[in-house]
Amino acid sequence: MSIDQSHGHPGSDVATTSEGGLPERFENPGLEPHRHRMADVDPKAAKRAERQVAALFGLSTLGTILFVVAYYAVSIEGDSWAEIARQLRISTTLLGIGLALATFGVGAGAVHWAKTLMPDEERIELRHPMRGTDEDRDAALDILREGSAEAGIGRRPLIRNSLLGALVPLTVGPAIVLLRDTGPLPGNDLSTTFWKQGLALVHDPITDPEGLGRKIKPEDLTIGSVVHVLPEGIQAEEVEHPLDEIAKAAVLLIRLNPDDLDEVSRAGAYEGIVAYSKICTHMGCPVALYEQQTHHLLCPCHQSTFDLKQNCKVIFGPAKRPLPQLAITVDDAGYLVAKSPFTEAAGPSFWERG
């Protein structure tokens, strides 16, 4: 093998192996000839590209406006759970479309700007291992100023203004809207839920509109079944702030082989059927992903993973405590009911929780 030990400049020969009949050296082919874009040679094409970039930034602004308007315009309330579920779907869809347009418009506009209007000539500059001279540093600043001028941020006010018009609403609008919901610390509000001894477990009408609060018997569940449930009566008209109560009382009901459960889990289960709070103990996201082979529950927000076989012990992720278990049994009619309320607070942990 022949290796060139010299330190050449770009364009010098490159050493290769001489084995297998390959040449020992080959010439650096250099850069391909520069191909000018339409916007480089045609002022009308450049102006057209500028308008297209501004239109994409404008699309981003419209997406942000749609996000904010949808957040306030679509109210989550109604006379029936089917109506509430429909409004939730509409709200989620509009918020998703608005945020998607807002982020896509900024991203696509920036890419189109870079590919059609910003300089695209390839340049090679040797990297110096030590601090350059003052002259070199001044030259570098001149290059940065030249690059800024070539990018057109100063001489293309349409792009500059439309970019600012897209970025300011995108960063400020959703932030204010979403942070509005953080509110004060919950205090002891998460320490109590609607669950009480003897309350029947019923299908969550939002995730299962056809269930409409139907009660559940053990024989309705096969091993591996997962059902989203709520306490019976939580959808009654006299319940104050029903959505808040639902958010705290949401439970996952899952049937496993009783032999797969540890002693702690088995104590609150009924014939292998376990019920755990659906609210992640990290940030309160809904834990709704179940892996049948490993019996793991996964929170999709930050990947906290809970082991059903070990009383929902945290085995991965940022959550610091297990999901609270709802002890269950059956009533005289054979329906699953709560044996007792949650023995610990549902929802995320925080430093002022007693």
N, C-alpha and C positions, 0 to 999 in steps of 0.2 A: 504494500500500500504506500502510495506517495502522498504526503501531506505537506502543503505549503505552510510554513511556520511564519511567514512574513505577514505584516498587517497592512494590507493594501487599502486603497480607496475604492468607493463604489465604481464598478466598471472594470476592476482588475480581474485576472484569471481566478478561477475557483478550482481547488485541488479535489480530485476524485480518486477512486480506486483504480488500479491498473489491472485488477484481476478480472477474469472472464472476458477479456478482449475489449474492455471499455477504455476509452481514452483517458489519459492521466490528467488532462486539463481541458476545460471548455471555456469559451468566451461568454462573459456576461452579456445576455442579449439586450440589457438596458430596458428602458420604459417604452411602451408602445407609443406610436405617434398620437399626439393629443387630438381628439375629435371634438370639434366645437358643437355646442348645442344650439338649438334654434334661438333660444333666448340670448345667446352670446353674439349672434350675427344679425338678428332681426329685432329691431326695437318694438315692433308690434307684438311679436311673440313674448318679449320680456314683459310688456305691459299686460298682456293677456294672462301670463303666469302670475303676475302680481295681483291681478283681480281674483284669480282662482285661490291664491293663498288667503287673501282677505275674506273671500266667501267662506272658506273652511273655518277661519277664526270666527266669522259671524255665526256659522252653524254651531260652534261651541258655545257662543253666548246665548243663542236660542235654547240650546240644551240645558244650560244652567237655569234660565228663566223657567223652562218647563219643570225642572226639578223642584224649584222653590214654590211655584204655583201649585203643582200637584200635591206637595206636602201639606199645604194649607187648605186647598180647595176640596180634597177628597176626605170627608169625615168618616171615621170608622164607627158607625152607629147604625142602628136599625131596629125593626120590630121583630126580626127573626134571626137565627144564627145563619141561615142561608144567605140573608141579606148582608150580614156582617162579613161572611166569607167572601161574597162577591165584591164588596167594597175593598177588602184587603187585597184581593187579586188585582183590582183596578189600580189601587194605590201603589202596590209593589211594581206593577208593570210600567206605570207612568214614571215612577222614580227611577227605575232601571233604564228606561229609554232616555230620559233626560240626562242622567249621569253618563250613559254610554255616548250620547251625542256630544256632550261637553268635553269628555276626555278624547274622543276620536277626532273631533274638530281641531283641537290644539295639536295633537300628535300628527295627524295627516297634514295639517297646514305647515308644521315645522319641517316635516320630511319633504313635502313638495317644494317648499322654499329652498331647502338645502340642495335639492337635486336639480332645480331649474335656474336658480338665480345666484346662489352663492358660488364662489370660485371652486373649480373642480380640478385644477392643475395639480399634479403630483410633484412634490418637492422633496429633496433629500438634504438633510443637514446633519453633519457629524456632531455627535453628542460629546461635549467636553466634560471630563470627570471632575474638574475643579471650577471654582467660581470664575466667571468671565471678567474681563476688564470692564471698566466703566464705559468704554466705547462700545464693547459688545452688548452690554446691558441696555445702553441707549438705543443701539440698533435693534435689539429685540423689542423694545417698546414701540419703535417706529413700525416694526413689522405688525405688531398687534393693532396699532392704529390703522395701518394700511388694510389689514384684514377686516377690521370693523367697517372701514369705508367701503371696501369691496362687497361686503355682505349686504350693504344697502340699508342698514338700519337707520342711518341718518338721512339719506336722500330718498328713501321710500316711505314717506309718512303714512301712506295708506296701510302698508303692512305693519308698521310700528304701532299705529293707533288701533288697528283691528286686533293685533296681538294683545295689547294692553286691555282692550275691551273684552277679550276672551278670558285672559288670565285673572283679572281682578274679580269678576263675578264667580269664576270657577273656584278660586281659593277662598273668597270671603263668604259667598252665598251659602253653599252647602255646609261650610264650617259653622256658621251661625245657626243654621237651621238644625243641624244634627246636635250641636253642643247644647242647644236649648233643652233637649230632652234629658240631659244628664241630671239636672236638678240638684236638690240637697241630698245629703247622705240619708239612707233609708231608716237609720235608727233601728228600732225593734220591729219595723213593719214586716221584715222578711222572717221574723221569728215565729209568726203565726200565719197559718193559711186556713182555707175553708174546710180542710179535712177534719173530720171528727169521727169518733168511734161509731161504727154502724152505718156510715154513709156508703152507699153502693158506688161501685166503679162503673161509669158509663162511658160510651164512646164519645170522643171529642167531636162535636158537630162541625168544627172548622176543618179539621183534617179528614173527617169522614162524614160529609153532609148526609149521606144515606142512613147513617147510624142514628142521627137525631136523638142522642142521649140514651140509646138503648143499653139496658143492663147486660152484664156479661156473666156467663157461667163457665166453670173450669173446662167443661167438655167443648166449649166453643174454640178453645185454643189448642193447637198442636205444638209439638216441640219445635222451637224456632220461630213461633209466631210473635209478632210485635204489634201492640195496639196502643194508640195514644188515648189516654183516658183522663176524665175529670171527675170530681165528686158530684154525686147526684144533687140537684137543686141549685147549683151554682149559676145556672142560666135563668133562674126565676127573676121576675120583674122587680121584686122588692130588694134584690141584692144591690148594694151600693157599690159603684165602680166595678162592674163585673169583669171588664177586661183586665184590670189590675189583679183581681182575685184569680182569674184564669192563668195569668202570667206566673203567679206564684204556685198555683196548685197543679199545674200540668205534670203528668206522670206518664212514664213508659211502663207498660205491662208486657212482660216477656216470659215465655215458658221454656224451661230448660229441663234436662234430666236431673232429678233431685240428687243423684249421686255426684253430679258435677259441682254442687254448691258446698262451700265450707259451712262450718257450724253456725257462724254468725248470720250468714245469708239465709240458711235454712230455717232459722228461728223465726224470721219474719215472712217466710214464704208459705205458699199453700200448694202442696203436690208439685213442687218445682216451679210454680208461678211466682215471679218476683215483681215488685213494683218499686221503681226508683224515680226520684225527682228528675224531671226533664231539663232542669235549669243548671247549666254548668257552674261549678263552684269557682271558676276563674273570673269570667267577665259576664256571666249570665246568658250566654248564647244557648239556643236550644240544642241539646244533645239528642240527635236523631239518627245516627248512623250505627247500625248494628252488624257486626261481623259474626256470622253463625259458627264458623269453624273455630275461632279463638274465643268466642263469647266476650268480645270487647265492644264497648260503646265508645264512639269517637265524636268529639266536638268539632264541627267543621271550621270553626273560626280560628282556633289556635292549636288544633290537633291534640288537645288534652285527651288522654285515653284512659278508660276505666274498665276494670276487670270484673265482670258480673260474678264470676266464680268466687271472688274474694271480697264480696260485699262492696263492689264498685270502688275498690282501691285504685288510687291513681298510679298508673305504671308508666306514663309518659306525658310530657307536656307541662305547662305552667300552673295547672290547677294544684292547690295545696291540700285539699281534703276530699274525701270520697263524696259521691252523690248520696244524699240522705235517702234511706230506705223507708218506704211506707209499709208497715206490717199489715198483712191482709189475712182474711179468713172467708168463710161463707156464712150466709144467714140461713134461716129455716127454709127458705124457698130455694136454696142452692145457688144464690147469686154471690159473686165476690163483693166483699165489703171491707172497709178499713177496720183493722183490729184496734188501731189507735191513731192519733194524729202523728205527724212527723215528730220525732224525738229531738231533732236539731233543726236549725234554721235552713231553709232552702235558699238557693241563689248564691251569688258570688260572695267571697270573703272580703272583708275590709278591716282596716286597722282599728276602727272604733266599735266594732261589734263586741258586745259583752259576752 
